[in-house]
Amino acid sequence: MTRRISNFKRFVMMNPIIQFFRFLYLSIKVLLIVAGGHGGTRKI
């Protein structure tokens, strides 16, 4: 049984611009979480 990938999903996976924006979005979310005090580097 072969899973068929829809054309839209393949287009999203092959599109470097969308991948770049997803990477930016994830890194900004991580930065916000770390800067929001979960990192705990500046607690004096």
KARARA-V383751 format. One record per residue. N is the residue number from 1. RES is the residue in one letter. PSI is psi in whole degrees, -180 to 180 (none if undefined). D_CENTER is the distance of its C-alpha to the mean C-alpha in whole Angstrom. Layout:
((N:RES:PSI:D_CENTER) (N:RES:PSI:D_CENTER))
//
This chain:
((1:M:117:30) (2:T:131:28) (3:R:126:24) (4:R:127:24) (5:I:132:21) (6:S:158:21) (7:N:-37:21) (8:F:-42:18) (9:K:-40:16) (10:R:-38:17) (11:F:-42:17) (12:V:-41:13) (13:M:-33:13) (14:M:-9:15) (15:N:113:14) (16:P:-28:13) (17:I:-43:12) (18:I:-40:10) (19:Q:-41:8) (20:F:-43:8) (21:F:-36:8) (22:R:-40:4) (23:F:-43:4) (24:L:-44:6) (25:Y:-44:5) (26:L:-42:3) (27:S:-35:6) (28:I:-38:9) (29:K:-43:8) (30:V:-42:9) (31:L:-41:12) (32:L:-39:13) (33:I:-44:14) (34:V:-41:15) (35:A:-19:17) (36:G:6:18) (37:G:-6:21) (38:H:-21:19) (39:G:-42:19) (40:G:35:23) (41:T:-25:24) (42:R:34:26) (43:K:104:28) (44:I:none:32))
//
